Amino acid sequence: MSKTPLPRTGARILVDALIANGVTRAFGVPGESYLDVLDAMADTALDFVVCRQEGGAAMMAEAVGKLTGRPGICFVTRGPGVTNASAGVHIAEQDSTPMILFVGQIGRSMRGRGAFQEVDYRAVFGTLAKWAVEIDEAARIPEIVARAFRVAMQGRPGPVVVALPEDMLAEVASVPDAPPVEPAETWPGLTDMMRLQKLLWSAERPILMLGGSRWNANAMASVKRFAERFDLPVCASFRRQMLFPEDHASYAGDVGFGINPKLVARLKQADLVIALGGRLSEVPSQGYTLFDIPSPAMNFVHIHADPEELGRVYQPTLAINASPAAFAAALEGVQPPNAIGWRAWREAARADYLAWTEEPPANPGPVQMATLVKWLRDLPVDSTICNGAGNFAIWLHRFHRFCAFGSQLAPTSGSMGYGLPAAIAAKRTRPDHLAVAVCGDGDFLMTGQEFATAVQYEVPILAVVVDNGMYGTIRMHQEREYPTRVFGTSLKNPDFAAYARAFGGFGITVQRDEELVPALEAARASGMPAIVHMKLDPEALSPTTSLTALREKSLAAQAKG
């Protein structure tokens, strides 16, 4: 006979369910709506990282999901807390990242009355989360938490929002724990792999495009071996560059903003495109112009863990419903033809990539982005480089070399403020690996208060704040569309080095290029959370143009048109 479970509060049942699923860390901002959960955590070894704003906490949880493939866990309070956290939920949805957001909720008897900080979570997160649910009975916590883990990880991963009525958390129930959840892998069929082999054998200009989530280091290694056996050119989707080593002879570039025009041409010239893991959303599809809709001109193979993504926009020649990890393992059985006839195609793709990315160009002003990129290239390959959104990231994505799984954390959603929280989460998750956040000035101050979190927990991340005194990406669009009419994009910034020191970290300012590498090394050697405040000339708009050059080009086009 099974032993009758001891009575426990809902809060204790919840914390036990998390621990049973291997959760060792959660991020959050405390709130009175889930005080019982905080009290239940206090009796465990669970590491609850107290953050300074719910958006930063949710981004940290999302970053853990990206690194580990298991749901990052975040706790926030109701009302303003959960609306702040929605920025991280949106990133997880766009980036297909497993994450569970637990939200305190008003008491069950108060629902529907417009109670203090009341939110209808199912309505608010119905289209933003993969699943939004409210737990009505403490006895159902093991069931619903197990389902939340499964929903977050299986198919196309994503965020789950679980609301916790505060009176339910105090309710006592006798219920057994659910077993730990492991996501089901969807394996390709033998017929699928045979058809793929036939398409490869008949191809003359094949190319492999990697993207999406549900990857791991083993899957990355399997794809690398596959590319070597078939001598294939390989490209990566937007901000998924860590899925294939960029120093490898098969790597041909990334399909994102500022793409190499020669890579665009190569993808259009290909007679076989194998899209593994990605959704081919707006950015990697270049605004849905890269391939014909609904049927691409070439043979098109799409592999995705969620069958609803197959044929969603592009009707493939071969659709394979499989997770990247399972598909990558199955690639070992696909055999190359006796004679590979596309080696020159692969070599040309690699040569185009190197010509586009090898030497970062000089930019206007005394401080050079090229110096930063070259310093990043010399870091250990397993360092995690994090960034949010802004024109500064163009240098990073184009010229840095991501060569290991887990070496890149960046939001495909284009969310500002991501880099600093992601670096904190990365360093907390992988303490033996260096974590560097490359941030714009406007980008950094979206979540800059989380530097206090790094100091509180002695997390020695390094944040490089590239300060050009403006929202650079929006200024770029403004100069293109409304040249000389600068409005709403200028910023007056603090002394970011003093900001770091005020929190108890290391801070240093760089105004000349010869100061940059010594400052970066000093910050790294400090062993403290550190900010390198890098003053960049506003003219340094992107690797391909300056502010003045773009304005003059726009004015000339207006005069001509």
C-alpha positions as CSV (number, residue, x, y, z in Angstrom):
1,M,0.0,0.0,0.0
2,S,1.2,3.5,-0.8
3,K,2.0,5.8,2.1
4,T,-0.6,8.6,2.6
5,P,1.1,11.9,2.0
6,L,1.5,14.2,5.0
7,P,-0.7,17.4,5.0
8,R,1.2,20.4,3.5
9,T,0.3,23.9,2.6
10,G,-0.1,24.8,-1.0
11,A,3.1,26.9,-0.8
12,R,5.1,23.9,0.5
13,I,3.6,21.6,-2.1
14,L,4.6,24.1,-4.8
15,V,8.2,24.5,-3.6
16,D,8.5,20.7,-3.3
17,A,7.3,20.3,-6.9
18,L,10.0,22.7,-8.1
19,I,12.7,20.9,-6.2
20,A,11.5,17.6,-7.6
21,N,11.9,19.0,-11.1
22,G,15.6,19.9,-10.4
23,V,15.0,23.6,-9.8
24,T,17.9,25.0,-7.8
25,R,17.4,28.7,-8.5
26,A,14.6,31.2,-9.0
27,F,14.6,34.9,-9.7
28,G,12.1,37.4,-8.5
29,V,10.9,40.4,-6.6
30,P,9.1,39.7,-3.3
31,G,5.5,40.5,-2.9
32,E,2.8,40.1,-0.2
33,S,0.7,38.0,-2.5
34,Y,3.1,35.0,-2.3
35,L,4.6,35.4,1.2
36,D,3.8,31.8,1.9
37,V,6.0,30.6,-0.9
38,L,8.9,32.8,0.3
39,D,8.5,31.3,3.7
40,A,8.4,27.7,2.2
41,M,11.6,28.5,0.3
42,A,13.4,29.6,3.5
43,D,13.6,26.0,4.7
44,T,15.2,24.7,1.5
45,A,18.5,25.1,-0.4
46,L,16.7,26.8,-3.2
47,D,18.6,29.9,-4.3
48,F,16.1,32.8,-4.6
49,V,17.8,35.7,-6.4
50,V,16.2,38.9,-5.2
51,C,16.1,41.3,-8.1
52,R,15.3,45.1,-8.3
53,Q,12.6,45.1,-11.0
54,E,10.4,42.3,-12.3
55,G,11.4,42.8,-15.9
56,G,15.0,42.1,-15.0
57,A,14.0,39.1,-13.0
58,A,12.0,37.6,-15.9
59,M,14.9,38.2,-18.3
60,M,17.2,36.3,-15.9
61,A,14.8,33.4,-15.9
62,E,14.5,33.5,-19.7
63,A,18.3,33.4,-20.0
64,V,18.5,30.3,-17.8
65,G,16.0,28.7,-20.1
66,K,18.1,29.5,-23.1
67,L,21.3,28.1,-21.4
68,T,19.9,24.9,-19.9
69,G,16.8,23.9,-21.9
70,R,14.9,23.6,-18.7
71,P,12.4,26.3,-17.6
72,G,13.8,29.3,-15.9
73,I,11.8,30.1,-12.9
74,C,10.5,33.6,-11.9
75,F,8.3,34.7,-9.0
76,V,6.5,38.1,-9.0
77,T,3.6,39.7,-7.3
78,R,0.3,40.6,-8.8
79,G,-0.7,43.7,-10.8
80,P,2.3,46.0,-11.3
81,G,4.7,43.1,-10.6
82,V,3.4,40.9,-13.3
83,T,3.0,43.7,-15.9
84,N,6.6,44.6,-15.3
85,A,7.6,41.0,-15.9
86,S,5.7,40.8,-19.2
87,A,8.7,42.1,-21.0
88,G,10.6,38.8,-20.1
89,V,7.5,36.8,-21.1
90,H,7.5,38.4,-24.5
91,I,11.1,37.5,-25.0
92,A,10.5,33.9,-24.1
93,E,7.5,33.7,-26.5
94,Q,9.4,35.2,-29.4
95,D,12.6,33.3,-28.7
96,S,10.9,29.9,-28.0
97,T,12.5,29.7,-24.5
98,P,11.1,27.5,-21.7
99,M,10.2,29.6,-18.7
100,I,7.6,29.5,-15.9
101,L,6.4,32.8,-14.3
102,F,4.6,32.3,-11.0
103,V,2.4,35.2,-10.0
104,G,0.8,36.0,-6.7
105,Q,-2.9,36.5,-7.0
106,I,-5.7,38.0,-5.0
107,G,-7.8,35.7,-2.8
108,R,-10.3,33.5,-4.6
109,S,-13.3,35.0,-2.9
110,M,-12.3,38.5,-4.2
111,R,-12.1,37.7,-7.9
112,G,-14.1,39.8,-10.4
113,R,-14.5,42.7,-8.0
114,G,-11.6,44.8,-9.1
115,A,-9.7,44.0,-6.0
116,F,-6.4,45.6,-5.1
117,Q,-3.9,44.8,-8.0
118,E,-6.3,42.3,-9.5
119,V,-5.4,41.0,-13.0
120,D,-7.1,38.4,-15.1
121,Y,-4.0,36.5,-16.1
122,R,-5.6,34.2,-18.6
123,A,-6.9,37.3,-20.5
124,V,-3.7,39.3,-20.2
125,F,-1.3,36.5,-21.1
126,G,-3.6,34.5,-23.4
127,T,-1.7,35.4,-26.6
128,L,1.7,36.1,-24.9
129,A,2.2,32.9,-23.0
130,K,2.1,29.4,-24.3
131,W,-0.3,28.6,-21.4
132,A,-1.8,30.8,-18.7
133,V,-3.5,29.1,-15.7
134,E,-4.7,29.9,-12.2
135,I,-4.5,27.2,-9.5
136,D,-7.8,27.0,-7.6
137,E,-7.0,24.1,-5.3
138,A,-3.8,23.3,-3.4
139,A,-4.4,19.6,-4.1
140,R,-4.0,20.3,-7.9
141,I,-0.6,21.9,-7.6
142,P,1.5,18.8,-8.4
143,E,-0.7,18.1,-11.5
144,I,-0.6,21.7,-12.8
145,V,3.1,22.3,-12.1
146,A,4.0,19.1,-13.9
147,R,2.0,20.2,-16.8
148,A,3.5,23.6,-16.8
149,F,7.0,22.1,-17.1
150,R,5.9,19.9,-19.9
151,V,4.1,22.7,-21.8
152,A,7.1,25.0,-21.4
153,M,9.6,22.5,-22.8
154,Q,7.8,20.4,-25.4
155,G,7.0,21.2,-29.0
156,R,8.0,24.8,-29.6
157,P,9.1,25.8,-26.1
158,G,7.7,29.0,-24.5
159,P,6.6,30.7,-21.3
160,V,3.9,29.5,-19.0
161,V,2.2,31.8,-16.5
162,V,0.8,30.3,-13.3
163,A,-1.3,32.5,-11.0
164,L,-1.3,31.6,-7.3
165,P,-4.3,32.9,-5.2
166,E,-2.8,33.8,-1.8
167,D,-5.5,32.0,0.2
168,M,-4.8,28.8,-1.9
169,L,-1.2,28.9,-0.9
170,A,-2.2,28.7,2.7
171,E,-4.6,25.9,2.1
172,V,-3.6,22.5,3.5
173,A,-3.8,19.4,1.3
174,S,-2.6,15.8,1.4
175,V,-1.5,15.0,-2.1
176,P,1.5,13.1,-3.6
177,D,4.2,14.8,-5.6
178,A,4.2,14.3,-9.3
179,P,7.4,12.7,-10.8
180,P,10.0,14.9,-12.4
181,V,9.1,16.0,-16.0
182,E,11.4,15.3,-19.0
183,P,10.2,16.7,-22.3
184,A,9.3,14.2,-25.0
185,E,11.6,14.2,-27.9
186,T,10.0,14.0,-31.4
187,W,12.2,11.8,-33.5
188,P,12.2,11.9,-37.3
189,G,11.1,8.7,-39.1
190,L,13.4,6.6,-41.2
191,T,11.5,7.5,-44.3
192,D,12.1,11.2,-43.6
193,M,15.8,10.7,-43.3
194,M,15.9,8.6,-46.5
195,R,14.1,11.3,-48.4
196,L,16.5,13.9,-47.0
197,Q,19.4,11.8,-48.2
198,K,18.0,11.6,-51.7
199,L,17.5,15.3,-51.8
200,L,21.1,15.9,-50.8
201,W,22.4,13.4,-53.3
202,S,20.6,15.2,-56.1
203,A,21.6,18.7,-54.9
204,E,24.3,20.9,-56.5
205,R,24.1,24.0,-54.2
206,P,22.8,22.9,-50.8
207,I,22.9,25.0,-47.6
208,L,22.0,24.3,-44.0
209,M,20.3,27.0,-41.9
210,L,20.2,26.6,-38.1
211,G,17.9,28.3,-35.7
212,G,15.3,28.0,-32.9
213,S,15.7,26.3,-29.5
214,R,15.8,22.8,-28.0
215,W,19.5,22.5,-28.8
216,N,22.3,21.3,-26.7
217,A,26.1,20.8,-27.0
218,N,25.7,17.2,-28.3
219,A,23.3,18.3,-31.0
220,M,25.6,21.1,-32.0
221,A,28.5,18.5,-32.3
222,S,26.3,16.2,-34.4
223,V,25.5,18.9,-36.8
224,K,29.1,19.9,-37.1
225,R,30.0,16.3,-38.0
226,F,27.2,16.2,-40.5
227,A,28.4,19.4,-42.2
228,E,32.0,18.0,-42.3
229,R,30.9,14.7,-43.8
230,F,28.8,16.5,-46.5
231,D,31.1,19.5,-46.9
232,L,28.1,21.7,-46.5
233,P,27.9,25.5,-46.0
234,V,26.1,26.4,-42.8
235,C,24.4,29.6,-41.7
236,A,22.7,30.6,-38.5
237,S,19.5,32.4,-37.9
238,F,19.3,35.8,-36.2
239,R,21.0,35.7,-32.8
240,R,21.4,31.9,-33.0
241,Q,25.1,32.1,-34.0
242,M,26.3,29.9,-31.1
243,L,24.6,26.9,-32.8
244,F,27.6,26.4,-35.1
245,P,31.3,27.3,-34.5
246,E,32.0,30.4,-36.5
247,D,35.7,29.5,-36.8
248,H,34.7,26.4,-38.7
249,A,35.4,26.1,-42.4
250,S,31.7,25.4,-43.2
251,Y,30.3,28.5,-41.5
252,A,28.9,31.0,-43.9
253,G,27.4,33.7,-41.7
254,D,24.2,34.7,-39.9
255,V,20.8,35.5,-41.4
256,G,19.8,38.6,-39.4
257,F,19.8,42.4,-39.6
258,G,22.7,43.7,-41.7
259,I,23.1,40.4,-43.4
260,N,26.0,39.9,-45.9
261,P,24.4,40.6,-49.3
262,K,26.4,37.7,-50.8
263,L,24.8,35.4,-48.3
264,V,21.3,36.6,-49.4
265,A,22.3,35.8,-53.0
266,R,23.7,32.4,-52.0
267,L,20.5,31.4,-50.2
268,K,18.4,32.4,-53.2
269,Q,20.8,30.6,-55.6
270,A,20.7,27.4,-53.5
271,D,18.8,24.4,-54.9
272,L,18.4,22.8,-51.5
273,V,17.8,24.7,-48.2
274,I,17.6,22.7,-45.0
275,A,16.1,24.8,-42.2
276,L,16.7,23.1,-38.9
277,G,15.0,24.3,-35.8
278,G,14.0,27.8,-36.7
279,R,10.6,29.3,-37.5
280,L,11.8,31.5,-40.4
281,S,10.1,34.5,-38.9
282,E,10.5,38.1,-40.1
283,V,14.2,38.7,-39.4
284,P,15.8,35.5,-40.8
285,S,13.4,35.6,-43.7
286,Q,14.5,39.2,-44.4
287,G,11.0,40.5,-44.1
288,Y,9.5,37.3,-45.8
289,T,11.4,38.1,-49.0
290,L,14.2,35.6,-48.9
291,F,12.1,32.7,-50.2
292,D,9.0,32.7,-52.4
293,I,5.7,32.3,-50.5
294,P,4.0,29.9,-50.3
295,S,6.4,27.6,-52.1
296,P,10.2,28.4,-52.2
297,A,11.8,28.1,-55.6
298,M,14.3,25.5,-54.4
299,N,13.9,22.2,-52.6
300,F,13.1,23.3,-49.1
301,V,13.4,21.0,-46.0
302,H,12.0,22.3,-42.8
303,I,12.6,20.5,-39.5
304,H,10.8,21.8,-36.4
305,A,9.6,20.3,-33.0
306,D,6.1,21.9,-33.4
307,P,4.0,20.6,-36.3
308,E,2.1,23.9,-36.4
309,E,5.3,25.7,-37.6
310,L,5.7,23.3,-40.6
311,G,4.1,25.0,-43.5
312,R,3.0,28.0,-41.5
313,V,4.4,30.4,-44.1
314,Y,6.6,28.3,-46.4
315,Q,5.3,25.0,-47.9
316,P,8.3,22.7,-47.7
317,T,9.3,20.0,-50.1
318,L,9.9,17.9,-47.0
319,A,8.5,18.7,-43.6
320,I,10.0,16.8,-40.7
321,N,8.4,17.1,-37.2
322,A,11.4,16.6,-34.9
323,S,13.2,18.4,-32.2
324,P,16.7,19.7,-33.2
325,A,18.4,17.4,-30.6
326,A,16.6,14.3,-31.9
327,F,17.1,15.2,-35.6
328,A,20.8,16.0,-35.1
329,A,21.3,12.5,-33.6
330,A,19.5,10.9,-36.5
331,L,21.8,12.7,-39.0
332,E,24.5,10.1,-38.1
333,G,22.6,7.7,-40.3
334,V,22.5,9.9,-43.4
335,Q,25.2,9.0,-45.8
336,P,27.0,11.4,-48.3
337,P,27.1,10.6,-52.0
338,N,30.2,8.9,-53.3
339,A,31.4,12.1,-54.8
340,I,30.5,15.5,-53.3
341,G,30.2,18.1,-56.1
342,W,29.7,21.3,-54.2
343,R,33.0,21.8,-52.4
344,A,33.7,25.0,-54.4
345,W,30.3,26.2,-53.3
346,R,31.1,25.7,-49.6
347,E,34.6,27.3,-50.0
348,A,33.1,30.3,-51.8
349,A,30.5,30.7,-49.0
350,R,33.3,30.6,-46.4
351,A,35.4,33.1,-48.3
352,D,32.5,35.5,-48.6
353,Y,31.9,35.2,-44.8
354,L,35.5,36.0,-44.0
355,A,35.7,38.9,-46.3
356,W,32.6,40.3,-44.7
357,T,33.6,39.8,-41.1
358,E,37.4,39.4,-40.6
359,E,38.4,43.0,-40.1
360,P,36.0,45.4,-38.4
361,P,36.3,48.8,-40.1
362,A,37.4,52.0,-38.3
363,N,34.6,54.2,-37.0
364,P,34.5,58.0,-36.5
365,G,35.9,59.2,-33.1
366,P,38.8,58.3,-30.8
367,V,37.3,55.0,-29.4
368,Q,37.0,52.1,-31.8
369,M,34.4,49.3,-31.8
370,A,36.9,47.2,-33.6
371,T,39.1,47.2,-30.5
372,L,36.3,45.9,-28.4
373,V,35.4,43.2,-30.9
374,K,39.0,42.0,-31.1
375,W,39.3,41.8,-27.3
376,L,36.1,39.8,-27.2
377,R,37.5,37.4,-29.8
378,D,40.5,36.7,-27.5
379,L,38.3,35.6,-24.6
380,P,37.9,31.9,-23.8
381,V,35.5,30.4,-26.4
382,D,33.1,29.2,-23.6
383,S,32.6,32.8,-22.4
384,T,29.0,34.0,-22.6
385,I,28.5,37.2,-24.5
386,C,25.2,38.9,-23.8
387,N,23.5,41.9,-25.4
388,G,20.1,43.6,-25.7
389,A,19.1,45.8,-28.7
390,G,20.7,48.7,-30.4
391,N,23.1,49.6,-33.3
392,F,26.1,48.7,-31.1
393,A,25.0,45.0,-31.5
394,I,25.7,45.1,-35.2
395,W,29.4,45.1,-34.6
396,L,29.0,42.2,-32.1
397,H,26.9,40.0,-34.4
398,R,28.9,40.7,-37.5
399,F,32.5,40.6,-36.3
400,H,32.6,38.5,-33.1
401,R,33.2,34.7,-33.3
402,F,30.7,32.6,-31.3
403,C,32.3,29.2,-31.2
404,A,30.6,27.2,-28.4
405,F,27.1,26.3,-27.3
406,G,26.1,28.7,-24.5
407,S,28.4,31.5,-25.7
408,Q,25.6,33.8,-26.9
409,L,22.6,35.2,-25.0
410,A,20.6,37.7,-27.1
411,P,16.9,38.3,-27.7
412,T,15.6,37.6,-31.1
413,S,12.6,39.7,-30.0
414,G,14.8,42.8,-30.2
415,S,14.2,43.7,-26.5
416,M,16.3,46.4,-25.0
417,G,17.7,45.9,-21.5
418,Y,18.4,42.2,-21.9
419,G,22.2,42.0,-21.8
420,L,22.8,42.9,-18.1
421,P,20.2,40.5,-16.6
422,A,21.2,37.8,-19.0
423,A,24.9,38.1,-17.9
424,I,23.9,37.9,-14.2
425,A,21.9,34.8,-14.9
426,A,24.7,33.3,-17.0
427,K,27.3,33.8,-14.4
428,R,25.0,32.6,-11.6
429,T,24.3,29.5,-13.7
430,R,27.8,28.8,-14.9
431,P,30.1,30.4,-12.3
432,D,33.3,29.1,-14.0
433,H,32.5,30.8,-17.3
434,L,33.2,34.5,-18.0
435,A,30.0,36.5,-18.7
436,V,30.2,39.8,-20.5
437,A,27.2,42.1,-21.3
438,V,27.7,44.5,-24.2
439,C,25.1,47.2,-23.8
440,G,24.1,50.5,-25.4
441,D,23.5,53.5,-23.2
442,G,19.7,53.5,-23.6
443,D,19.7,49.7,-23.6
444,F,21.6,49.5,-20.3
445,L,19.4,51.9,-18.4
446,M,16.3,49.8,-19.2
447,T,17.4,47.3,-16.5
448,G,20.5,49.0,-15.1
449,Q,19.3,48.7,-11.5
450,E,20.0,45.0,-11.7
451,F,23.7,45.9,-11.3
452,A,22.7,46.2,-7.6
453,T,21.7,42.5,-7.9
454,A,25.1,41.6,-9.2
455,V,26.7,43.4,-6.3
456,Q,24.4,41.9,-3.7
457,Y,25.2,38.4,-4.8
458,E,28.9,39.1,-5.7
459,V,28.4,38.1,-9.3
460,P,31.5,39.3,-11.2
461,I,29.9,40.1,-14.5
462,L,31.5,42.7,-16.9
463,A,29.2,45.2,-18.5
464,V,30.5,47.3,-21.4
465,V,28.3,50.3,-21.8
466,V,28.7,51.8,-25.3
467,D,27.6,55.4,-24.8
468,N,26.8,57.5,-27.8
469,G,24.2,59.7,-26.1
470,M,21.2,58.6,-28.1
471,Y,18.8,55.8,-29.0
472,G,21.1,54.9,-32.0
473,T,18.8,52.6,-33.9
474,I,15.9,54.9,-33.8
475,R,18.1,57.9,-34.7
476,M,19.3,55.8,-37.7
477,H,15.8,55.3,-38.9
478,Q,15.0,59.0,-38.2
479,E,17.9,60.2,-40.3
480,R,16.8,57.9,-43.1
481,E,13.2,59.0,-43.1
482,Y,13.3,62.5,-41.6
483,P,16.9,63.8,-42.1
484,T,17.9,66.8,-39.9
485,R,14.6,66.6,-37.9
486,V,16.1,65.1,-34.8
487,F,13.4,64.6,-32.2
488,G,12.9,62.3,-29.2
489,T,16.1,60.3,-29.6
490,S,18.8,62.2,-27.7
491,L,19.9,61.1,-24.3
492,K,21.7,62.8,-21.4
493,N,23.5,60.0,-19.6
494,P,25.0,59.6,-16.1
495,D,28.6,58.8,-15.4
496,F,28.3,55.0,-15.8
497,A,31.6,54.3,-14.1
498,A,30.5,56.3,-11.0
499,Y,27.2,54.5,-11.2
500,A,29.0,51.2,-10.8
501,R,31.1,52.5,-7.9
502,A,28.0,53.9,-6.2
503,F,26.5,50.4,-6.1
504,G,29.8,48.9,-4.8
505,G,31.2,47.6,-8.0
506,F,34.2,48.5,-10.3
507,G,33.8,51.3,-12.7
508,I,36.1,52.9,-15.3
509,T,35.6,55.3,-18.2
510,V,37.2,55.1,-21.6
511,Q,37.5,58.1,-23.9
512,R,40.5,57.1,-26.0
513,D,41.1,53.9,-27.9
514,E,44.4,53.1,-26.2
515,E,42.6,53.1,-22.9
516,L,40.0,50.5,-23.9
517,V,41.9,47.2,-23.6
518,P,43.6,48.1,-20.3
519,A,40.2,49.2,-18.9
520,L,38.6,45.9,-20.0
521,E,41.4,43.9,-18.4
522,A,41.3,45.9,-15.2
523,A,37.5,45.3,-15.0
524,R,38.0,41.6,-15.6
525,A,40.8,41.3,-13.0
526,S,38.8,43.2,-10.3
527,G,36.8,40.1,-9.5
528,M,33.8,42.5,-8.9
529,P,30.7,43.3,-10.9
530,A,32.2,45.9,-13.3
531,I,31.1,48.5,-15.8
532,V,33.4,49.8,-18.5
533,H,31.9,53.1,-19.7
534,M,33.0,53.4,-23.3
535,K,32.4,56.8,-24.9
536,L,31.6,56.4,-28.6
537,D,31.3,59.2,-31.0
538,P,27.7,59.7,-32.1
539,E,28.9,59.6,-35.8
540,A,29.7,55.9,-35.3
541,L,26.3,54.9,-36.3
542,S,27.0,51.4,-37.8
543,P,30.0,49.5,-39.4
544,T,28.8,50.7,-42.8
545,T,27.9,54.3,-42.4
546,S,28.2,57.4,-40.2
547,L,25.4,59.6,-39.0
548,T,26.4,62.4,-41.4
549,A,26.8,60.1,-44.4
550,L,23.4,58.6,-43.8
551,R,21.8,62.1,-43.5
552,E,23.4,63.3,-46.7
553,K,22.3,60.2,-48.5
554,S,18.8,60.7,-47.3
555,L,18.7,64.4,-48.2
556,A,20.1,63.6,-51.7
557,A,17.4,61.0,-52.2
558,Q,14.7,63.4,-51.1
559,A,16.0,66.1,-53.4
560,K,16.2,63.7,-56.3
561,G,12.7,62.2,-55.7
